[in-house]
Amino acid sequence: LWHTALAVARDHPWLGIGPDNFRQVYGRYLSLASWDTRVHANNTYLEVLAGTGVTGLAAVTWLMVVAVRATWARWRALPPAAVPLFAAAVAAAAAIAVHGLLDSFLTFTPTYVVFAIAVGLLFSPAIGSASSPFARCASADRSAPPVGSSVSSASSTSALRATADRSAAPVESTVSS
């Protein structure tokens, strides 16, 4: 199928045969009387090349280069508490991009939804901002008393009981009958 995708690209180099049309024409290139129109090129990048030509592949390549550069710049500016989620999103997006070398799957809803979520997390303003949950977690960790500090568990337990007693106190009704 890869050779067929390259043959299609050679015949239609600039604009290709149209997105998602490889499956409609590959059988003719293989001299088949009939073929399964659910089949793809088994390579996302060759599928893009066959479908949109050099123009589309250049656009996808540009988008990937810009995304990698922006991701790297963002990574360097992140607070430490945001790094684990950001790293997971980078790993997911990278895994999908590498898997695209062996499969053409971005037309399948579950895959492109996961890809969209991963990329959305990479560029979400909530990750890395001062008001993000990650920043609050990091500041909460710094304000917590260190293990073995002078705060005793007995005084913590009594403070919790006092709070619970106040919240459990009966509320007087202000409605008169």
Phi and psi in degrees as a GROMACS rama.xvg file:
@    title "Ramachandran Plot"
@    xaxis  label "Phi"
@    yaxis  label "Psi"
@TYPE xy
-64.7672  -43.4888  TRP-2
-62.4968  -38.1575  HIS-3
-66.2516  -41.9596  THR-4
-61.4208  -40.3503  ALA-5
-66.8409  -36.4219  LEU-6
-64.9287  -41.8921  ALA-7
-61.4248  -43.3058  VAL-8
-64.8997  -36.6949  ALA-9
-64.75  -37.1547  ARG-10
-77.0442  -25.3579  ASP-11
-134.515  68.378  HIS-12
-70.0302  -36.7879  PRO-13
-85.8192  -46.8854  TRP-14
-118.384  -0.54682  LEU-15
69.2079  -162.637  GLY-16
-105.523  5.3402  ILE-17
104.812  140.758  GLY-18
-55.6108  137.651  PRO-19
63.1397  20.9551  ASP-20
-99.9403  -6.3729  ASN-21
-55.0047  -43.6938  PHE-22
-64.2211  -22.5752  ARG-23
-81.416  -22.049  GLN-24
-119.022  -12.4551  VAL-25
-59.6239  -31.9904  TYR-26
-62.0996  -36.3288  GLY-27
-64.4207  -37.3602  ARG-28
-69.7977  -24.707  TYR-29
-98.1963  6.12586  LEU-30
59.092  40.0551  SER-31
-92.6542  142.686  LEU-32
-72.1463  -38.2488  ALA-33
-146.067  156.114  SER-34
-152.116  162.251  TRP-35
-79.7474  115.739  ASP-36
-81.2875  5.95343  THR-37
-91.1993  -6.77604  ARG-38
-78.7996  140.942  VAL-39
-118.028  179.872  HIS-40
-74.3487  -4.8626  ALA-41
60.4974  28.2641  ASN-42
-163.342  114.89  ASN-43
-57.0261  -41.0969  THR-44
-72.7784  -36.8512  TYR-45
-70.7304  -33.6374  LEU-46
-63.7659  -41.9585  GLU-47
-64.1815  -44.2718  VAL-48
-60.602  -46.782  LEU-49
-66.1718  -38.8122  ALA-50
-80.3882  -34.6987  GLY-51
-124.597  1.18842  THR-52
73.3394  -170.107  GLY-53
-61.746  -34.2337  VAL-54
-60.6813  -48.6926  THR-55
-67.5399  -40.9101  GLY-56
-64.7648  -38.643  LEU-57
-63.0494  -40.1265  ALA-58
-65.3767  -42.765  ALA-59
-65.9346  -41.5313  VAL-60
-62.4169  -45.4645  THR-61
-58.7201  -46.0796  TRP-62
-60.0777  -41.8969  LEU-63
-67.1646  -41.0426  MET-64
-64.0609  -45.0753  VAL-65
-63.2808  -41.5732  VAL-66
-64.9205  -41.1826  ALA-67
-65.3875  -43.3986  VAL-68
-63.9682  -42.9145  ARG-69
-67.3829  -37.294  ALA-70
-64.4193  -43.3333  THR-71
-62.5951  -44.2989  TRP-72
-62.9842  -40.5739  ALA-73
-66.1171  -43.0617  ARG-74
-56.9535  -44.8101  TRP-75
-66.1792  -25.4177  ARG-76
-96.6152  -1.02506  ALA-77
-73.6038  145.789  LEU-78
-70.9197  151.941  PRO-79
-55.1288  -33.1853  PRO-80
-68.6212  -22.7194  ALA-81
-89.4683  -11.409  ALA-82
-61.105  -43.542  VAL-83
-59.186  -46.7799  PRO-84
-66.9457  -40.7875  LEU-85
-62.4598  -43.1975  PHE-86
-62.9597  -38.3531  ALA-87
-64.8499  -41.0387  ALA-88
-66.263  -40.0127  ALA-89
-61.7187  -45.4343  VAL-90
-61.6817  -41.826  ALA-91
-65.3636  -46.609  ALA-92
-63.8691  -41.1512  ALA-93
-66.2723  -40.0236  ALA-94
-62.6604  -41.29  ALA-95
-66.9014  -41.3791  ILE-96
-64.1439  -41.4957  ALA-97
-70.6679  -40.2834  VAL-98
-61.6773  -27.2646  HIS-99
-61.9833  -17.0706  GLY-100
-70.753  -21.8614  LEU-101
-117.74  -0.793747  LEU-102
-156.155  151.176  ASP-103
-112.962  98.7284  SER-104
-127.99  0.456359  PHE-105
-70.9583  -5.37043  LEU-106
-89.1399  -1.63592  THR-107
-97.4384  123.942  PHE-108
-51.9966  -50.9198  THR-109
-57.6314  -37.4914  PRO-110
-71.3456  -47.6255  THR-111
-73.1727  -22.9917  TYR-112
-68.6793  -44.362  VAL-113
-61.4189  -43.0728  VAL-114
-61.8567  -44.0856  PHE-115
-63.8702  -39.7202  ALA-116
-65.2579  -44.4698  ILE-117
-61.3691  -47.1855  ALA-118
-68.19  -37.0631  VAL-119
-61.2455  -40.9603  GLY-120
-64.2341  -37.2767  LEU-121
-60.3862  -35.2377  LEU-122
-112.599  13.5997  PHE-123
-68.7836  129.82  SER-124
-66.9688  -18.2798  PRO-125
-69.3043  -30.6438  ALA-126
-81.6187  116.687  ILE-127
100.073  -9.46351  GLY-128
-82.8515  159.819  SER-129
-64.6367  -26.7803  ALA-130
-94.8355  6.53287  SER-131
-73.1307  157.854  SER-132
-59.0792  -29.6117  PRO-133
-66.9575  -42.0175  PHE-134
-66.3056  -40.2895  ALA-135
-64.9136  -40.1802  ARG-136
-62.2768  -42.9128  CYS-137
-64.3418  -41.7706  ALA-138
-72.4623  -32.267  SER-139
-66.777  -38.7747  ALA-140
-63.0247  -37.3922  ASP-141
-72.9839  -27.4946  ARG-142
-88.7199  -11.3075  SER-143
-71.2045  142.953  ALA-144
-66.3914  140.896  PRO-145
-65.3186  155.547  PRO-146
-61.1736  134.813  VAL-147
82.8762  12.8959  GLY-148
-76.6806  -179.939  SER-149
-75.6952  -5.4711  SER-150
-73.5844  118.412  VAL-151
-86.6458  154.267  SER-152
-69.1408  -26.6258  SER-153
-66.3665  -44.1059  ALA-154
-69.6345  -33.6505  SER-155
-66.25  -41.3672  SER-156
-65.1147  -42.3676  THR-157
-66.9457  -34.4389  SER-158
-65.8327  -40.2805  ALA-159
-65.7224  -40.2938  LEU-160
-64.4328  -41.7725  ARG-161
-62.0528  -41.8543  ALA-162
-64.3834  -43.0858  THR-163
-65.101  -39.717  ALA-164
-63.9551  -41.2459  ASP-165
-64.9716  -38.5483  ARG-166
-76.5248  -20.343  SER-167
-93.4355  -1.63396  ALA-168
-63.8974  143.03  ALA-169
-65.7986  144.587  PRO-170
-100.312  128.308  VAL-171
-76.9328  142.25  GLU-172
-81.1855  135.658  SER-173
-101.249  1.66837  THR-174
-89.2138  125.492  VAL-175
-98.1428  151.456  SER-176
